[in-house]
Amino acid sequence: MPGTSLPDNLVREVHEETGLTITVGAPCLVNEFHDPRTGFHQVDLFFRCSIVGSAEISETWQDPERIVTQHVWAGETDIPHLWVKPDSLARVAFSAETPAIYDAFEEIVK
């Protein structure tokens, strides 16, 4: 949303899509996706976050745009069995808080 910080937008988006309230910590990953065939280039920023209150997502929750249709809480042992992008996300998500990692030019897989 124009005029709103990245952390404020993240708080809003998480609440819209899950009903959860979070606090946003430090950035932990900067990742670039690209598609060499089309020239498409996207930069994603990931932040460490904490849930405020309950982590329970109501079974009847629907985000206003009805884009998110499923929620999954995944732990470190679940990640090898899921398709997760970017490739470096699992390494960062379950590591001790360290300085942000820059993961350059991961090719988009469709």
C-alpha positions as CSV (number, residue, x, y, z in Angstrom):
1,M,0.0,0.0,0.0
2,P,1.5,3.4,-1.0
3,G,2.9,5.4,1.9
4,T,3.1,2.3,4.2
5,S,6.3,0.6,5.3
6,L,7.3,-2.9,4.3
7,P,6.7,-4.2,7.9
8,D,3.3,-2.5,8.2
9,N,2.3,-4.0,4.9
10,L,3.4,-7.4,6.0
11,V,1.3,-7.1,9.2
12,R,-1.7,-6.1,7.2
13,E,-1.2,-8.9,4.6
14,V,-0.7,-11.6,7.2
15,H,-3.9,-10.5,9.0
16,E,-5.9,-10.4,5.8
17,E,-4.8,-13.8,4.6
18,T,-4.8,-15.7,8.0
19,G,-6.5,-13.6,10.6
20,L,-3.3,-13.7,12.7
21,T,-1.5,-10.8,14.2
22,I,2.3,-10.6,14.0
23,T,5.2,-8.4,15.0
24,V,7.8,-8.0,12.3
25,G,11.5,-8.4,13.1
26,A,14.6,-8.0,11.1
27,P,15.0,-8.9,7.4
28,C,16.5,-12.4,7.0
29,L,16.5,-13.0,3.3
30,V,16.7,-11.1,0.1
31,N,16.0,-13.3,-2.9
32,E,15.9,-12.5,-6.6
33,F,13.9,-14.5,-9.0
34,H,14.3,-14.2,-12.8
35,D,13.0,-15.8,-15.9
36,P,15.8,-15.7,-18.6
37,R,13.2,-16.4,-21.3
38,T,11.1,-13.3,-20.7
39,G,13.4,-11.0,-18.8
40,F,11.1,-11.0,-15.7
41,H,12.9,-10.0,-12.5
42,Q,11.4,-10.0,-9.0
43,V,13.0,-9.2,-5.7
44,D,11.5,-10.7,-2.5
45,L,12.3,-9.6,1.0
46,F,11.7,-12.0,3.9
47,F,11.4,-10.9,7.6
48,R,11.6,-12.8,10.8
49,C,8.2,-12.5,12.5
50,S,6.5,-13.6,15.7
51,I,2.8,-14.3,16.2
52,V,1.0,-12.2,18.8
53,G,-1.5,-14.3,20.7
54,S,-2.9,-17.6,19.3
55,A,-1.4,-19.3,16.2
56,E,-4.8,-20.9,15.6
57,I,-6.3,-20.2,12.2
58,S,-10.1,-20.6,12.1
59,E,-11.3,-23.3,9.8
60,T,-13.8,-20.7,8.4
61,W,-11.3,-18.0,7.8
62,Q,-11.2,-16.6,4.3
63,D,-9.0,-13.7,3.1
64,P,-11.0,-10.9,1.5
65,E,-9.8,-11.7,-2.0
66,R,-10.2,-15.4,-1.5
67,I,-6.6,-16.0,-2.8
68,V,-5.3,-18.1,0.1
69,T,-7.4,-21.3,0.3
70,Q,-5.1,-23.5,2.5
71,H,-2.9,-22.9,5.5
72,V,-0.1,-25.3,6.6
73,W,2.1,-25.0,9.6
74,A,5.4,-26.6,8.6
75,G,8.4,-27.4,10.8
76,E,11.9,-28.1,9.8
77,T,11.3,-31.8,9.3
78,D,8.3,-31.1,7.0
79,I,10.2,-28.8,4.6
80,P,12.0,-31.6,2.6
81,H,8.5,-33.0,1.7
82,L,7.1,-29.7,0.5
83,W,7.8,-27.6,-2.6
84,V,9.1,-24.3,-1.0
85,K,10.5,-21.3,-2.9
86,P,13.0,-19.7,-2.7
87,D,15.4,-22.6,-2.3
88,S,17.2,-20.9,0.5
89,L,14.1,-20.2,2.6
90,A,14.2,-23.4,4.7
91,R,17.9,-22.8,5.6
92,V,17.1,-19.3,6.8
93,A,13.7,-20.1,8.4
94,F,15.2,-22.6,10.8
95,S,18.6,-21.1,11.5
96,A,19.5,-19.0,14.5
97,E,19.0,-15.3,13.9
98,T,21.9,-14.2,11.8
99,P,22.4,-11.3,9.4
100,A,20.3,-11.3,6.3
101,I,21.3,-13.6,3.5
102,Y,21.3,-12.5,-0.1
103,D,20.4,-15.2,-2.6
104,A,20.8,-13.9,-6.1
105,F,19.1,-14.9,-9.3
106,E,17.2,-18.0,-8.6
107,E,15.5,-19.1,-11.9
108,I,11.7,-19.2,-11.8
109,V,10.3,-22.7,-12.0
110,K,6.8,-23.1,-13.3
